[in-house]
Amino acid sequence: FSMQRLVFVALLCLHAATAFYLPGVAPRVYKRGESLNIKVQTLTSSESQLQFDYYQLPFCAPAEEIEYAENLGEALLGEKSVSSAYHANVMEDRKCSVLCRKVYDAKDMEEFQDFSILNYHVNMRADNLPLAEVRNFVYSDDPSGNPLTVYALGYPLGVMEETPEGHDLYYLNNHLRFKILYHPVEVTQENLDPHGVFIVGFHVEPYSVHHTYQGEWNETCGSNCPLETCVGGNVLAERQQISAEHETTEVVWTYDVVWEESAVKWASRWDIYLEFKNDNIHWFSVVNSALVLMFLTAIIAMIMTRILRKDFAMYNEVATTDDESARELREETGWKLVYGDVFRAPAMPMLLTVLIGTGLQLFCMVVATLVFAVLGFLSPANRGALLSCILIFFVALGSVSGFVAARFCKLFKETNQFRCTLMTGLLFPGTIFALFFVINLFVWSQGSSGAVPFGTMVALMALWLGISLPLVFFGSYLGFKREGYTVPTRTNPIPRQIPPQVWYLRSGPACLMAGVLPFGVVFVELAVILGSIWQHRFYYMFGFLFLVFIILVITIIEVSIVLVYLQLCAENYNWWWRSFFSGGSMALYIFLYSVYYYTRHVHLVGLGGLLSCVIFIGYAFIVCLTLFVLCGFTSVMAAFFFNRVIYGSVKID
């Protein structure tokens, strides 16, 4: 990269951070009186990673439950959409409509209370818009007194209130006031109907109401059952307490539907879900990453322009002179002493070959996914699109890993080509699949909707063994037909003895120190991503993420170059695995920070809390293992090409 190109890419990514998104679905025009389908989804919590189907709790159900089709990403995320008993007609308000009347036993109420304690939220959708609860906050230190409006996904199943005696009381949100925002269709030459509307908002205000009525309950009155607690369309009553002390508890579920015209256009209806209230944290992340990069770049520039240039001049000068003292000086100092061993095959060369091929596959997958995301193709309106895109790119890029692994296999003079190819196609995907399967068993044991169905598991194996593995073999076939990577020096038949190393150049300390700076690059953005993923919020700042990824890659490359240069100057030519681990060590810091983040933000409650912890750590380990291979590949390739350049720039006898 030249400086001009780097600046251009940075500006492009920052512009894309606030760019448009492609909705992924065509806007639908609704007519007055037309039925609006309100779907119910999963119950999610910021206190637990277990999510549950809506009807796993005894809510009011329609006469026929219709489960809507889901893509691969939705199935893996456990996002299911099912029909509900709520009814809404376009531009027709409803006041205190009765959904149903339920009589719960103590076990049912205890279940509602357990979900309320863990702060579970109920998620719904209408016209593919997620339900949002509008919350207004006023900061005491804000002199203007203007409220801060925050949109939270879903609504809390129950609320907690502490009594003066210090007891916790829980109340069930059994009355919902839906506010549906619409925008009139503009009359154009293509659309001459002035009566259509677009749905541009789906909000809710939850209430807890202990409904009462006169006489016996009439099961045939439908949604118009008379309630004493509904006067003139307003709900006037004490709250519905969640208590398991009574044998039976009667709960009447009701809802309002209010239609309100909005100036928000259809293309901007997702803005409230995607906007980030504090953009300064992203700018701080970019500035922090840029400062780390500038620091490393200065060190690399010093090595390149001063130390290496001086080394090149000295070695090339003594190579052409007959002065014996100069030749002895060359033999006694410098990184050129190990020229006959620097490209010696490492221990376990086949494993390193497999990891390099897989690392390139992951690297290309991440770049392709981020490019699609920055360009706006991965819309949040298309649920599960991001995860589906990641899987598709990984499967489609199998030939890349096979090709590169084959060429390194020839460089290391490995003779078992079939084993190398098979390990490239099976080792990393098989490890991830096995970990995912074990985690899924824990999720399934709790009856969570996050458990991946058996059919989806079969589909994943079909993608892996039916498409990805053959592509790996095809790429390997092409790679073995090509020459292996060439190196500028010949390897001596007898390995050179490595002198004792100072403590900070030993493998353990060097690798651990190498991961600090790359982790510093991604630290701030990592906190935002963890908050978005595990707190069930949308993350759509892919422009910033792409820019941070570019800085991260450059940082890993520069750290790798510095460490391998210091290592070679210490006459240690075992750089292959050390370079891989020095780049991948950043994943260790990310894993430790993820565990720290979980313990700070999530409370462990009973067996469910322990299983939630296991699930969180399991998925965090899968992500960090992926980053380990990706960053390790970046580091070892940077060291490999750096060594080819410097040893190809001096004259060897």
N, C-alpha and C positions, 0 to 999 in steps of 0.2 A: 504494500500500500504506500503510495505517495501521500504527503500531507494533504494535498488538495482533494484526493479521493476520499481520505478518511473524513475530512470535514464535510464533504458532500454526503457521504453515507450517514453521518451523524445528523445533519440537518434533515435528511429524508426521513430518518427514523423518528425524530422528534415531531416532525410534521404529521407523520402517520399515527402518532400517539393519540391525536385528537381527530383522526380522520373519520370518514363515514364508514358505515358497515353495510354490507350487502345483506338484506334481511333473510334471504334464503327461502322466503315464502312470499307469494303474491298477496297484496292487500285485498281483503274481502270487504265488499260493500254490503251493509245490512239495511233492510227495509224496516219501517216502523211496524211494530207488532211481531216481527220475526223472532223466533226462539233463539236465545243465546245459550250455547252449551257450556256449562260450568263444570270443569273436571276437577276431581280431587287427586292429590298426589301423596307423597310420602310425608311421614312425620320425622322431622329432623331436629337436632339439638346441638347447641354449642358446648354442651357439657358432656356429650357422648358421641362417639363415632358410629353407634348403631342407629340405623334408621328403620322405620317400620311402615308397613302398608297402612293406609288410612282406615280400612275396615278391619284391621286387627284390634282396634278398639270398638266398643259397641255404639258407634254413631248411627244416625238415621241413614238407611240404605234405600236406594230406589227399588222398584219392583224387579228390575233386571239390571244387574251389574255388567257393564260393557267395558272390557279392558282393551285399550287402544294399542295399536301396533307401535313398536319401539325399534330404534336402530341399535347397532352393536354397541355404540358408546353409551346409550341410555341403559341397555341391559347390564353393562359392566358397572355403571354408576348406581344401579338400583333405582332409577327414576321411572316409576310406573304411573300411568294416567288411567283413571277409572271414572266412569260416569257417576254423577251425584244426584241427590234428590232435590237439589236447589233448582228453582225455575226462575228464569228472567226473560222478559220480552222487551225488545228494543224500544226505548223511550217510553216505557210504561212503568211507573213507580209502583212499588209494593210497600205496604206498611204492616209490620208485625205479622207477617205470614207464618203460619205454623208449619214447621218441617215435619215434626212427629212428636209423639209423647212416649217416653221410655220410663220403665220402672226398673231400677238397677238394684242388685243385691250388694251386700257389703264388699264382696270380692271385686265387683265391677268398679265401685267407687274407690277402692284401694288402688286399683290399676290406674284410674284417672289421676289420683293423687301422686302416684309414683312418677308418672309422665310429667306432671306439673312441677314436681320437685326438680327434675332434670331439665326444666325449661324447654320442653318440646314444643315446636311450632308446627301448625297445620299449614300445608302448602296446597294451593289451588291454581288453576289456570282458566282463563277465558280468552278466546281468540288468540291463543298462544302467548298471552301475557301473564306473567306470574302475579299472584296476589301480593299486594304490598300494604303493610300497615304504616300509616303516616304518624310520625312522632315529632313533636315540637319541643325543643329544649331552649331554655334561656339561661345564659351564663351570668352568674352574679357579678363577674368582673367586666362585663360588657356594658359600657356606658350608654350605648344606643338602646339597649333593651330589646333588640330585634331577635325574634325566635329563630333558632336553627332547625330547619326541617330535614328530617332523616327518614328514609324509606327502608323499612325492614321487611325482608321476605317472609311471607306467611303471617300468621297471628298466633300468639301464645295460647296453648290449650287451657291453661289456668294461670291465675295470678296469686301471689303470696302477700299476705299482710300480717304484720306483727302486732299482737295485742299489747296493751300497756303492761300486762303481766309477763310479757316475754314469750308468749306462745305464738306459734306460726299457724295461721289459718289460710286455707287455700280455697279459691273460688273458681268455679267452672265458667268459662266463657261460652255460654249457650245461646247468646243472641248476637248475630252479626249484622252490621249495617254496611252493605256493599255500596260503594260509590263508583259508578261506571262512567267514565269520561268518554265523550264522543266528539268527533269533528265532522261537520257536514261535508259532503262530497262537493267539490267545486265543479261547476258546470263548464264543460269544455266541449270541443267538437267531438272528442271520443266518447264522452259521458254526458248525455243530455238529461239525465235523471236528477232533479234537484232534491229528491226526497231520501236519497241514500246517505248513510253515515259510516264513518270509520270508528272502530273502537281504539282509543288512544290511552286509556288508563283503567286500571282495575284495582281499586283501593278498598280497604276494610277498616271498620272501627269495631272492635270486639267489646261486648258487654257481658256482665254476669247478672242474670235476672232470675229471681225465684218467682216464676209465674204462678198465678192462682186463677181459679175459675169457679163458677157456681155450679152446684149439683154434680151429676156424674159426667164423666168425659164421654163425648160423642165421637166414636171412631169414624163416623161417616161424614163429618163436617169438613174433612180435607184441610186445606190451608187457611180456611176462614173461620176456624173455631174461635168463639168469643172468649177473650181473656180479660179478667179484671185488671190486669197489670198493663194493658194497652189502652190508653185513653187518647183519642184523637190522633192515633198514629205514633204517639210518644210512649216510651216504656217507662213506667213508674213503679218501682218495686225494690225490695231489698235484694241482695245478691244471693246467688245460688252457691251455697257452701258445699265443698267436697268433704264428705265425712263418711268414714267406714263404721261409725258407732251404731248406726241404725241398720236393722235387717233389710229394709227396702228404702229406696229414695226415688221420688218421682222427679223427673226432669222433663220440661217442655222445651224443645229446641225451636227457635224462631229466627227470622231474618227480615231485614229491610233491603229494598233495592232502590237506589236513588240515581237517576240519570242526570248528568250535568254536561252542558256544552263546554268545550275547551278549545283554546286557541292553538293547542299543540297539534302539529300535523302528524300524519301517520309515520313518516320517515323518522320523526324525532321522538316517538313514543317510548323508546328504550333508554332515553337519556337519563331518566331518574335512577335507573338501575345501574348504569355504567359510570355515572359521574363519581369522581373521587373527591371527597370534601377537602382534602389537604394535598394538593398537588406538590406542595413544597417538598414533601418527603421523597417524591420521585426525582425532583431536581437535585436534592441533596444526595440521592443515590448515584446519579450520573456524575455530579461534581466529585464525590468521594472516589468513585471508580476512576475518573479521569486523573485525579491527583496521584493515585497509586500507579497508574499507567505512566504518567510523566516521570515519576521517580525511577521506575524501572527502565524506561527508555533512556534516561540520562546515564544510567549505569551501563546499559548495552552500548550506547554511543561511545562511552569512554573506552570500553573493551575493544570495540571495533576500530575506532579511529586512532587509538594510541597504543594499547598493549599489543593487539594482534598485528597491526601494521608494523610495529617495531619487531615483533617476532618473525614475521614474514621476511622483512629486510635482512635480519641477522642470519636466518637459516639459509636463505637463497644466496647470501654473500659467502658464507663459509662453505657452501656446497660447491662453489666455483673457484675456491682458493686452495693453494697447496700448503698453507700455513698449518703445521701440525697442532699448534697451541689452540688455534681457532677451532679445529676439528674436535679436539678434546673438550673444549668448552661446550660445543654443541652436544657432545655425547653425555655431558654431565648435568645439564639443566634443561628444563622446558618440557612442554607437552609432546614434543616430537619424539621423545624417548620411547613412547608406546605405540609408534606408528605400525609396528608389526603385530600388535595385539588389539588395536582399537576396534577393529571390525570382527573380532573373534565371536563365534556364535555363543549366545548366553546359555546358562543352565535352563533346562526345560524349554528348548527353542520352539517346540510345537505349540505349547501353551501360549507363549508370547505371540506366536504367529496368529493363533486363533483370536486372541484378544485384540490385536492390531486390526485384523479384518472386521471384527465386530464393532470396534471403536469407530472405524470409518463409516460403517453402516449407521450407527447411532448419530454420528456427527452430521451426516447428510440428512438424516431424518429430522433432526432438530432444526437445521437451517431451512429445509423445505417447509416444515410446519410453521416456523416463525414468519417466513416470507408470505405464506398464505394468510396467516393471521394479520400481519401488518397491512396487507392489501385489502383486508376486510372480508375475506371469503368465509371465515369461521365465525358466523354470526351467533350470538347467544340465543337468538330466536330458533335456531336449528340445534335443539338440545342434543348433547352427546357428540356434536360435530368435531370438537377438538380431539377427544379421545379416539374417535373413529379415524380421523385424519392421521394421528400418530401411528396407529396400528397399520393402516394401509401403506403409509410411506415406509415403515420398517419392513413389511413383507415385500414390497416392490423393490426395495434396495438390496435384496439378498445377493444379487449378482455382484454388487460392488464389494461386499465383504469377501466373497469367494475369490474374486480376481486379485485383490491385494494380498490376501492370505496365501494364495498360490505363489505369488512373486517373492514374498518373504520366505516361503518354504524352500524355494530354489536358492535364495541367498544363503540360508542356513544349511543348505545341502541335506535337507530331510528327504528320505527316500520313500516313505510311506505316504504317498499323495492322497490315497483314498481316505486314510484315517484323518489326515489334516482337513480335508474337505468336510468329512462327516462331523468332526468336532466343531468346525466353524458354524455349521448349520444347526447343531444340537446343543452345544454347551451353554451358551448364554440364554437363548430362549427357553431351554429346558429348565435351567435354574430358576428363571423368573416364573415360569409356569408352575413349577413345584411349590415355590414360596406362595404364589397366589392361590394355589389349590388348598394349601394348609390354612392360610388366612380365611379362605372362604368356608372352610369347615367350622371355624370358630364363629363366623357370622351366621352360618346356617344353624348352629346349635342354639342360638338365641332367637330363632324365628324372625330374623331381621330381613327386611325387603332388600337390603344390600347384598344378600347372598346371590351369587350368579347362578342362574338355572343350568341344569345339566346340558340342555340343548345349546346354550351359548358356549359352554366349555367345549363341546364337540365342534362348534363352528370355529373356535380359536385354534383347536388342533388341526382342523382342516386347512385353515389359512397357513399355519406353520408348516405342517408336513406336506400339504398338497401344493402349496405355491412357493413359500419362502425357501424351503429346502431344495427343490429342483432348481430354483434360481441361483442358489449358492453353488450347486454343482455346475451349472452352466457358466457362471463367472469363473469358477475354478478351472474349468476346461480351457477357457480363453487365457487365463493367467498362466497356466502351465505351458501353453503354446508359445508364450512370450519369454524373452530372456529375463532372468532374475535381475534385481537391482544391482547395479555395478558400483564398486567401491574403488577409490584411487590407490589403495595399498594392498599388498599381499600379506596374508596372515602367516606368521612364523609357525613352524611345526611344534615348537616347544614354548609353552606360555612363559611370559616374563614374571618374575617374582614381584609381588606388590609390596612396597615398603609400608611400615606402620603408619596409620592415618591419625591426624589430630581428631579430637573428639567430635568437633562440629562437622567434620567431613565424613564421619561414619554414616552408615546407611540409615539407622533409626533417626538420629537427630536431624540429618540433612533432609530426609523426606518429610518429617513433621514440620520443620521450619519452612519448607517449600510450599506447604498448603496454606500458610497464614495470609500471605498477600492476595492470592486468588479468592480466599474466603472473605477478606476485607472488601473486595470488589463487589461481591454479590450480597453482602450481609444485609444492607438496608432493604434492597428489593426482596430478599428472601423473607424478611419479616412481613412484608405486605402480602406476598404470595401465600404464606402460611395462614395469615389472617383471613384471606379470601377463601382458601380451600377448606380449611377446617372449621371456619365460622359460617360456612354456607353463604358466601357472597360471590357476586360476579367479579371476575378479574378480566379486564379488557385493555390494560395498558401495554399492549404488545409492542408498541413503538419503543417505549422505554426499555422493555425487556430485551428486545433485539439489540439495542444499543449496548446494554449492559453485557449481553452475551458476546458481542464483538470485542468489547474491552476485556472480558474475561479470557477469551481465547488468546488475545495478544499478550496478556499478562502471563498466562501459563507458558506460552512460547518463550517469553523473555526470561522468566524464572528458570526454565529448563536450560536455556543457553548458558546462563550465568553459572548454574550448578555443574553442568557437564564440563565447562571450561575449567572451573576450580578443581574438579575431580581429576581431569586429565593432567593438569599442572602438578597434582600430587601423585602422578604416575599410577593412577588407579583406572584401569581400562574396563572395569565391570560396570558399565554405565547403562546397559540396556534395561534391566529390571529396575535399577534405581531411578532412572528417568521416568519409567512408567509409574512407579509408586509415588514419586515426588509430585507428579501432576494429579494423580488420583487421590492424594492425601487430603485434598480439599473436601472430598466427600465425607471424610471422617468428621471434620469440623461441622459440616452441615448436619450430619446425623446427630451429633451431640447437641447442637443448637436446637434441632427439632424436638429432641426429648426435653430439653430445658423449657422450650416454648410450651410444650404440652403440660408439663407439671405446673407451670405458672398460670395457665389459662383454663385448665380443665380440672374439675374436682372428681376424685375417684370415690364412687359410692357403691359399696357392695360388690357382688360378683359381676354385675353388668359393667361397673366402672373398671374392674380389672380386665375384663375381656375387651372393653373399649381401648384400654391402654395397649393391650397386646396387638389389637388390630392397627392402631395408630403406628406403633413401633414397627410392625411388619411392613406396612405400606411405605413408611419412611425409609426402611432398609432397602426396599426394592428400588425406590427412587435414587437413593444414595449409591447403590451398587451400579445402577445405570450411569450415574455421573462419574463414578470411579473409572469405569471402562472408557467412557467418552473423554474425560480429561487426561487419563493415562495415555490414551492413544495420541492426543494432541501433543503431550509432552515428549513422548518417545520419538515421534516423527520429527519434531523440532530439533531434538538432539541429533537424530540420524542425519538430517540434511545439513545441520551445522557442521558436524564432523566431516561429512563429504566435502563441504566447501573448504574448510581450513586445511585438511590434509591434501586436498587437490590443488592448493595454492602454493605448496612448497615443493622443492625438488628433493626427491628421495633417491638415495643411491641404489 
